[in-house]
Amino acid sequence: MSLPEAASQALESFAQARGWEQRARLLMQWGDRLTPLEDSEKTEANRVHGCESLVWLVAEQQDGQWRFKASSDARLLRGLLALLLVRVQGLDSAQLAQVDLGGWFASLGLERQLSPSRSNGLHAVLQRMAELASGH
């Protein structure tokens, strides 16, 4: 399956990063690119449960493709969310169900930064995306 353009860009930029410090800086920069959620979108209904930090997810479908917006109170997690979003933007429901989260973050060289709780949180976000997508 070919990657969305932004996901390919993410892979390139992380491939050039040397060591954790550069990756952490990149992660924060990706997090800063997230489209901010409106306060009206930071509702209990949009909250993703299963994350230690507060995470909100908003989904909309355009022409059969899914567009997501997400935010978190944790800066590092915002970066991970941004990288998850570039991987899944524009996928249809079937493609969304096939995303290999661990493989994606491993290809970015970030698997060691995925503590079990962060990994669980991101899986909860992906699961929520799939639920939203299958509910339509």
For each residue, the residues with C-beta under 8 A, 3 or more apart:
1: 95 98
2:
3: 7 8 11 87
4: 7 8 86 87 89 90 91
5: 8 9
6: 9 10 86 89
7: 3 4 10 11 86 87 104
8: 3 4 5 11 12
9: 5 6 12 13 86
10: 6 7 13 14 30 83 86 87 108
11: 3 7 8 14 15 107 108
12: 8 9 15 16
13: 9 10 16 17 26
14: 10 11 17 23 26 108 109 110
15: 11 12 109
16: 12 13
17: 13 14 22 23 26 109
18: 22
19: 22 23
20: 23 24 112 113
21: 24 25
22: 17 18 19 25 26
23: 14 17 19 20 26 27 108 109 110 113
24: 20 21 27 28 76 113
25: 21 22 28 29
26: 13 14 17 22 23 29 30 79
27: 23 24 30 31 76 79 80 83 110 113
28: 24 25 31 32 75 76 79
29: 25 26 32 33 79
30: 10 26 27 33 34 79 82 83 86
31: 27 28 34 75 76 77 78 79 80 81 82
32: 28 29 78
33: 29 30 82
34: 30 31 69 70 71 78 81 82 85
35: 69
36: 71
37: 41 42 46 56 58 69 70 71
38: 41 42
39: 42
40: 43
41: 37 38 46 56 58 69
42: 37 38 39 46 47 56 71
43: 40 46 47 56
44: 47
45:
46: 37 41 42 43 56 57 58
47: 42 43 44 54 55 56
48: 51 55 56 57 121 124 125 128
49: 124
50: 120 121 123 124 127
51: 48 54 55 72 77 120 121 124 125
52: 117 121
53: 72 73 74 77 121
54: 47 51 72 73 74
55: 47 48 51 70 71 72 77 81 121 124 125
56: 37 41 42 43 46 47 48 70 71 72
57: 46 48 68 69 70 125 128 129 132
58: 37 41 46 68 69 70
59: 66 67 68 69 129 132 133
60: 66 67
61: 64 65 66 67 133 136
62: 65 67
63:
64: 61 92
65: 61 62 90 91 92
66: 59 60 61 88 89 90 91 92 93 96 129 132 133
67: 59 60 61 62 89 90
68: 57 58 59 85 88 89 129
69: 34 35 37 41 57 58 59 85
70: 34 37 55 56 57 58 81 84 85 125
71: 34 36 37 42 55 56 78 81
72: 51 53 54 55 56 77 78 81
73: 53 54
74: 53 54 77 78
75: 28 31 78 79
76: 24 27 28 31 79 80 113
77: 31 51 53 55 72 74 80 81 118 121
78: 31 32 34 71 72 74 75 81 82
79: 26 27 28 29 30 31 75 76 82 83
80: 27 31 76 77 83 84 105 110 113 114 118 122
81: 31 34 55 70 71 72 77 78 84 85 122 125
82: 30 31 33 34 78 79 85 86
83: 10 27 30 79 80 86 87 104 105 108 110
84: 70 80 81 87 88 101 104 122 125 126
85: 34 68 69 70 81 82 88 89
86: 4 6 7 9 10 30 82 83 89
87: 3 4 7 10 83 84 99 104
88: 66 68 84 85 91 96 99 126 129
89: 4 6 66 67 68 85 86
90: 4 65 66 67
91: 4 65 66 88 95 96 99
92: 64 65 66 95 96 133
93: 66 96 97 130 133 134 136
94: 97 98
95: 1 91 92 98 99
96: 66 88 91 92 93 99 129 130 133
97: 93 94 130 133
98: 1 94 95
99: 87 88 91 95 96 104 126
100: 103 104
101: 84 104 105 119 122 123 126
102: 105 106 111 114 119
103: 100 106 107
104: 7 83 84 87 99 100 101 107 108
105: 80 83 101 102 108 110 111 114 122
106: 102 103 109 110 111
107: 11 103 104
108: 10 11 14 23 83 104 105
109: 14 15 17 23 106
110: 14 23 27 80 83 105 106 113 114
111: 102 105 106 114
112: 20
113: 20 23 24 27 76 80 110 118
114: 80 102 105 110 111 118 119 122
115: 118 119
116: 119 120
117: 52 120 121
118: 77 80 113 114 115 121 122
119: 101 102 114 115 116 122 123
120: 50 51 116 117 123 124
121: 48 50 51 52 53 55 77 117 118 124 125
122: 80 81 84 101 105 114 118 119 125 126
123: 50 101 119 120 126 127
124: 48 49 50 51 55 120 121 127 128
125: 48 51 55 57 70 81 84 121 122 128 129
126: 84 88 99 101 122 123 129 130
127: 50 123 124 130 131
128: 48 57 124 125 131 132
129: 57 59 66 68 88 96 125 126 132 133
130: 93 96 97 126 127 133 134
131: 127 128 134 135
132: 57 59 66 128 129 135 136
133: 59 61 66 92 93 96 97 129 130 136
134: 93 130 131
135: 131 132
136: 61 93 132 133
